[in-house]
């Protein structure tokens, strides 16, 4: 049973999802949510400017291996081809793919839809076609998928007028790994980390509605995340946009790599990092779990419900000292 079949089964839907039929009502399946009493969600924090070592240390400290023997779909942040932290650093991909291979991934395929620039142009400008050839990794440009390569999704109670289209390779993937950046978002999203990364699994035709829904935009971002559940999330916080974004803005060095399995936990810790660095008013003056992306994701049961359910772990003294600062910010909100 692949991830898509599992999601349908656990939701109790007794039908097969075909292209164009979509997921609606009681047949809708969400990603895993923490059950009461299940314990806290772990986020590994590595304080380093060394991507190669930091990625390996963070994933190993997390202590999970969901990729062994699986065909992995790797979703980066290629909204544009602007330099990191606007887009995923190519070195991050190189070291993450190497680590996934060492963990026993059967195959690795990068999948993405950029925007507003053409996805193919972004991939060429960043050198991703050549990188994938060199690393023997697959590549799927979601923007080039045929109509049958998209599934209409309409979860109960969502804020989209008529649901949204999701790239079928994401729904069919045995295992999804995502890698995001640490940055603010100057066009309504407020911040863009693991939850907002999911915008890139939707069809470009959905973007007009998202970008013009000023009152519901952040809730709609969270709702996209009901379509799938990543098995592993890596946040590259070597540098961060602390204002502006997503493609340009003032940067600060954070020298942090995060790894986790819970999108809410990753984004909550990421917001604490931005607060520690010093960010804009929308970040500094609002409590972390009051941010609309996170509040809506909590309502939907997509992960942790509060800061108390997050366990930040480090593997050395510099990391532990910094983790304690982040814990205190997280606890205060």
N, C-alpha and C positions, 0 to 999 in steps of 0.2 A: 504494500500500500504506500503510494507516494504522499507527499504533504497535502496536495490538493484533495486527494481521496480521503485522507484522514480528517481534514477540516470539515468536509461534507458529512462524513460518518458521525463524528462527535456531535454535530449539530442536529443529528436525527433526520436529516433529509434523505428521502428514499428516491432520489433521482440522480441522473448523470448530468453533469454540467457540460453543455456543448457551447461552442462559440455562439454568442448572441443571445443565449437563453438567460445567462446571468445567475447571480446569487441574490435571493431576496427572502424577506420574512423569516420564518422559522427554519428555513434551510440554511441560514447563514451560520458559519462557524468562525469563531474568533481565535486569536492567538492565546496562549496559555496565560492565565492570571494566577497570582499567588493565593493559594487557599488559606483560610484562617488557620493560624497555628503552624503553617508550613515552615516558618522561619524567614530569615531575611534574604534579600537578593544581594549577592556579592558583586562588588565592582573592584577590580584590580587597578591600582594606581601606581604607576612607575614614574618617578621623578628623574627624567633624563632628557638630553638632547640628541641621543644616539638612537635613531629609528630602528636599526637592525636589532640591537640588543633589547631596546624597549618593547618592541612588538613581541619578541620571543618571551621575554620575562613576564609581560602582562598576561599573555594567553596561558602560559604555564602556571602562573600564580592563580589564575582563575580556577584551574583544576578541573576543566571539563574538556571532553573531546567529542563533539557532535558530528565531526566530519569524516571520521574513519570509515573507509569503504563506500563513501557517498559521492554522488555527482553533485558538485557544489556550484551554485550560482553566486557569484561575488558582485555585489552592488556597491559601486563607489559613489563619490560626489563629483560628477562631471557636468554640473549645471552650465558652466562655461569653461573655456580653456584658460581663464585667468590663473596666474600663479597661486600656489598654496599661500594662505589657507582658503582661497576662493574655490579651489578644486583639490581633489585628492592628489597628494604628491606622488609622482611616479615611483619614488623609492619606497613609499609605503606599500604600494601594490607589489613591488618586487619582493620585499621582505615578508609581506603577508602571504603571498602565494607560496614562497619557499617554506614558510612555517606550516601552512595548510597541507602541503605535500608531505612534509616530515610527519605530520599527524596522521597521514594515511588517506587523504582525500583521493578518490578514484579519478575524478577529472575536475578541472576548475574552468568555469566559463564566466567572463565578465559580461554583465548585462546592464544597459543604461539607456536613458532617454534624456537628452539635454534640452535646454530651452532658456531664453528664446532662440539662441543660435541653433543652426542645424546640427544634429548629433554627429553626423559623419564628419563635418568640418571640425567639430570639437575634438573628436577622436584622432583625426589626422594632425591637428595642431599640437596635440599633446603627445603624439608619437605612440598612441596605444595600439594601432595595428601592428607596428613593428615590434613593440614590446611583447604583444601576445604571441607573435611568431617566434620570437627569441625564447620565450618562456614555455612554449608549447601549451598555451592556454587558449581556450575558445573565446569568441567574442560575438555578442548579439547586440545589434543596434535595434532597440525596440521601435525606433521611428520607422524602420524599414519592414516591420512585420506586416503581413497582409491582414485584411479585415478579420479573417478567422483566427488570427493570432492574438485577439483581444477578447476579454470576457467582461460583460457588463456586471457591475457589482452595485448593489443597493441595500446596505445593511438597514435594519429596522431603526427608525427614529433619526436617520442621518439628515444633515443640513444641505445636502446636494439636491437640486431640483429633480433630477432623474437618475441618480446614481452616477457612477464614474466607470471608465474603462480601465482594466488592469491587464498588463502584459501577461499573456498565457504562460510564457516560460517561468515567470515567478511563481505562479500557482502550481505549475507542474514540477517544480524543483524538488529534488530529494532533500536538499539542505541549502538554506540561504545564509550567507555571511555578508554583513554590511560593514562598510568603513566610512566614517563621517569626519567632518572637521569641526572645529570649535570657533563659532562666529555668531555675531549678531546678524539680523536681517532688517534692512532699512525700508522694506516695502510691505509691511503689515504682519509679517511672520514673527517679529520680535527677535527670535533666535532660530538658528538652523543647525540642528545636530542629527540625532538618530531618528526622531519622529518625522521631521520635515524631509529627511532623505527619501522617504517613501513617495514623495510627489513625483519622483523620477520613474516610478513603475506605472504611472498613469499615462493615458493618451494625451497628446498635445492639445487635442480639441477640448479637453476639460479645463485648460488653463485660463481661458477668458472668464469662465464662471468663477473659478477660484480667486483670480486677481481682482474681480469686481465685487466680490461678496465681502465688503469691508467689515460688516458686523459679525459674520460667521466664519471668516477665513481660517482662523486658528483652530476652530472646532472641526472644520472640514479637513484640515491637515491631519488632525488626530484620527479622524474617521477612516482615512485611507489605510491606516495601519491595521484595521480589522481584516484586511484582505490576506495577510500572511503573518508569519511570526519568524523572525530571524533566529537562527540557532546560536549565532555568535556576532557580537558587535565590537568593533574596534574604533576608538576615537583618537585621532592624531591631534594632540594639542601642543605640539612643539611651538607653534605660534598661533595666535588668535586674532580675529577682528573683534575689537571691543566696542566698535561703533560702525555705522554704515552697514556694508555687506549687502548681498552675499558675495559680490565679485570684487569690491574695493572697499577700503576703509582703513582707519588707523590700526596698526598692529602692535601687539605686545608679545614678548617671549613668555611662554608658560612652561615649556620643557616638561610636558606631561603626556603620557600615553595611558589611556583607559581601555579596559576590556570588560565586557559583561554580557549578559544574556537578556537583559530587561531594558527596553527602550526608555521607559519612564525613569528608571534608576540612572541610566547613563546621562540623560538630559538634565536630571536634577543635579547630579554631581557636576556636569558641565556648566550649569548656571551658577553653582557655587564657585567654580573656578573663575568665571567671568566677574563675579562679585569680588573675589579676592584680588584679581588683576586691576579692577576699577573700570567700570563700563558705563553705558549711557543710563539715563534716568529710567527707561522702561525696564532695564535689568536691575538696577540698584535699588529702586524704590518700590518694587513689587515683590511680594513673597513668592518663593520658588513654586510652591504647589498651588498658588493662585494664578500663575501664568495659564492662559486659556488652553494652549496646546496640552499642557500637563493635566490641568483640571478635567478636560474632556477625556483624555486618555484614561485617567483614573475612573471616571464614570463608566467607561466602556470595559473596564476590567482588563486593561492591556498590560498591567504590571503592578508595581508597588503602589500603595495607597498613601504613604506618608514617608517622611525622612527617617522615621524610626525603623522602617523595614529595609533600609539600605545599610549594608556592611561594607565599608571601604577598607581594603587591605593593601598593605605595602610589603616589600621584601627587603628593605634596608633602612638604615637610620634616617638618611635624608628624605626618603619617601615617606617614612612614618611621621616625621616632623611636619611635612607638608600635608599629609593626609589628615593629621589632627586639626590643622587650621581649616581644612575643607570641611571636616566633620562639624566643627563648631559653627561655621557659616551655614551649613545645611540644616543644622538643628534650629538655628535662629530663623531660618527662612530667608 
